[in-house]
């Protein structure tokens, strides 16, 4: 069984800003940060 990673609200906000403000693709930001795309996707 794997341990679920927890991300701070600040990390989530900073990661989302890379997509929203800089216009980068969700998939690319997720790869760069080594996180799942669902962390950055809405809903």
Secondary structure, DSSP 8 states (H G I E B T S, - for coil): --------HHHHHHHHHHHHTT---HHHHHHHHT--GGGTS--
